[in-house]
Amino acid sequence: MSKVKIIGESLPNIPWQDKPKDCAGPVWRYSENPIIKRNPLPGVARIFNSAVIPYKGEFIGVFRAEQIDGVPHLYLGYSKDGINWEYEPEKIPFVNEKGEPFMPRYAYDPRLIKIEDTYYIIWCTDFYGAALGMAKTKDFKKFVRIDNPFLPFNRNGVLFPRKINGNFVLLSRPSDSGHTPFGDIFLSESPDMTFWGKHRHVMSRGSEWWQSLKIGGGAAPIETSEGWLMFYHGVTGTCNGYVYSMGACILDIDNPSIVKYRANSFVLTPEEWYEERGFVANVVFPCAALTDADTGRIAIYYGAADSYVGMAFTTVDEAVAFVKEHDGATEDDKSIGII
């Protein structure tokens, strides 16, 4: 029985593998990684940085699929166990509110979350520059585009899994038109998924080497009795390019622009061949997490080297304990996020 409670539903069929005896950190990799390899379906060279959610007793996913022409789009996939996947052969057919085809020019790094009776997909798209695209569905058959929430340039849009103080809440990372060499996490609110405001700063890149260049939201925050547990990515620059690692923090339950605790050490960094070697080397990029409220188990999906999908595991007790023990939250992190 967990000491820290996950506020959510039971997921008895959550993918799981017990922690190896030689693992010292709070997060451990699935021994059969990567769970999605190269050339996963015709016309697609790589799947990575993708989102998964429970659906009707099984699992459904929205996948970043790099086509063989190099353009990224979103594809739908299905799984009975959350590990072995089958995919729709064509891109997700987005439409506008009138039901007319409305496909993005490109789409990548999706997140997928259920809020009340609706599933929302948010991704990075082209809106005269990198910006956030959004869509909604109730049955994973009809996908209706929603107005882009922000002007360019922005990436790493992550929705909270429920309204807070009556509003939808969205994390994002304002950026520029290139491969941004900077970035902090911000929070915005909306009463209707159309008009966004009440913008707040959540946290800045850290002074620690592994997150010294930029940070960005990862999996949707997990509601717990200690606050919102969030796995995010931190980036550093080296003489041989960027390195992406996975970090963790805990946000205030009612005012999530306030960081209660923030681990000053990463919880996962590129070490295995499928993380160090690929289309973009040295990348661990979390995009989704499954949780089981009964056991406190957490299964994290992450992109590896822009070439594969990996899976890692932890428990809410172990993750929260690690974040609190290695807390490096600054006074700015702990503020409400207004200057």
C-alpha positions, -999 to +999 in steps of 0.1 A: +000+000+000+014+034-010+020+061+016+015+088-011-019+084-028-025+088-065-058+106-070-072+088-099-086+055-112-075+019-109-056+004-138-050-033-129-035-040-163-009-013-162+023-024-179+047-033-152+081-048-143+096-050-108+126-029-100+159-046-106+181-052-075+210-033-091+189-001-099+199+027-076+176+055-090+139+060-086+131+051-122+140+019-140+138+009-176+118-020-191+142-048-199+127-053-234+132-017-245+127-002-270+090-012-272+087+005-306+115+001-331+123+016-365+101+012-396+070+003-375+046+004-405+047+011-442+057+047-450+069+055-415+106+054-407+104+061-369+080+065-341+090+084-309+078+111-285+043+097-283+013+096-259-007+066-245-039+065-224-062+037-211-093+031-232-121+006-228-099-018-208-070-017-232-048+011-245-048+037-272-020+059-284-013+090-305+021+086-321+047+109-336+055+092-368+083+104-390+072+095-426+098+084-451+097+119-466+108+133-433+076+151-424+061+142-390+024+135-386+002+118-359-010+082-362-033+062-340-024+029-324-040+002-303-026-022-277-040-048-253-011-046-230+004-011-235+036-027-250+028-044-283+011-020-308-009-021-340-014+011-360-039+027-383-022+028-417-031+064-424-026+097-405-053+108-380-080+124-402-085+158-385-116+179-394-128+214-385-161+221-366-181+217-398-167+182-404-145+193-433-109+179-437-085+201-418-050+185-417-020+202-401+010+208-423+030+188-398+024+175-363+048+162-336+053+155-299+017+148-290+002+146-256-031+129-249-053+135-219-089+128-209-108+156-192-143+147-181-159+129-210-135+142-238-101+133-250-078+161-260-047+159-282-021+187-282+009+188-304+034+211-320+022+223-354+029+249-381+010+282-375+033+305-394+060+291-372+061+264-344+029+266-323+005+244-304-022+225-322-052+210-304-080+186-312-107+168-293-125+134-297-149+113-277-146+080-297-112+081-314-131+081-347-139+118-352-111+142-344-121+179-344-095+206-345-097+233-318-083+268-324-046+270-316-043+283-280-013+306-286+005+326-312+039+312-324+064+304-311+055+277-286+061+240-279+056+213-253+019+219-246+007+197-217-029+197-203-037+189-167-061+160-164-089+180-147-100+216-143-084+236-115-105+263-099-130+259-127-106+263-156-087+241-180-049+245-173-022+241-198+016+240-195+037+253-224+073+263-233+075+296-253+103+293-279+115+307-312+114+296-348+145+273-346+157+245-323+153+268-293+185+272-272+164+285-242+131+279-225+111+279-193+078+263-184+047+285-182+011+279-172-021+293-188-058+289-180-090+289-200-127+286-192-136+271-226-105+258-244-107+289-267-096+319-247-064+315-227-050+339-201-039+341-164-004+333-176+020+323-149+057+313-148+062+278-133+099+272-134+131+282-152+159+261-165+181+249-137+216+257-126+224+220-126+242+208-157+216+184-170+189+211-173+210+242-177+199+250-213+161+246-213+132+226-199+098+216-211+067+197-199+066+160-204+038+136-193+006+151-180+009+159-143-002+132-120-025+142-091-013+129-058-018+136-021+015+155-021+006+177-051+009+173-089+038+150-097+053+160-130+080+143-152+096+168-175+126+171-198+157+191-191+184+199-217+220+207-216+245+217-244+277+198-250+305+201-276+287+173-295+251+186-293+222+187-269+214+160-242+178+155-231+172+139-196+141+133-175+135+153-144+107+154-118+090+180-096+059+184-075+035+213-081+010+228-057-024+211-060-045+243-062-019+268-076+003+246-099+025+276-109+040+271-074+067+244-074+067+227-040+097+205-047+120+200-076+147+173-079+181+188-086+192+154-101+177+138-132+156+106-128+167+092-162+194+102-186+207+087-219+227+056-210+214+027-232+222+023-269+187+032-280+189+065-261+224+074-270+224+063-307+197+073-332+185+100-356+191+125-328+216+112-303+213+113-265+176+119-260+152+108-232+119+126-238+089+117-216+054+122-232+030+100-212+025+082-179+000+056-169-009+053-132-027+028-110-043+044-079-045+010-061-008+001-062+008+035-068+025+021-099+036+045-127+046+035-163+063+062-183+066+063-221+095+083-235+110+090-268+146+077-272+171+093-296+143+105-319+141+069-332+124+046-307+098+045-278+111+033-245+092+025-213+103+031-177+087+024-143+085+039-108+061+041-079+045+073-065+062+066-032+096+063-047+093+092-071+079+116-045+105+105-019+133+111-045+120+146-054+117+157-018+151+142-008+169+159-037+149+191-036+165+221-053+135+243-058+144+280-057+125+309-042+115+318-078+101+283-083+081+286-052+065+319-062+031+322-078+047+331-111+038+367-115+064+395-118 
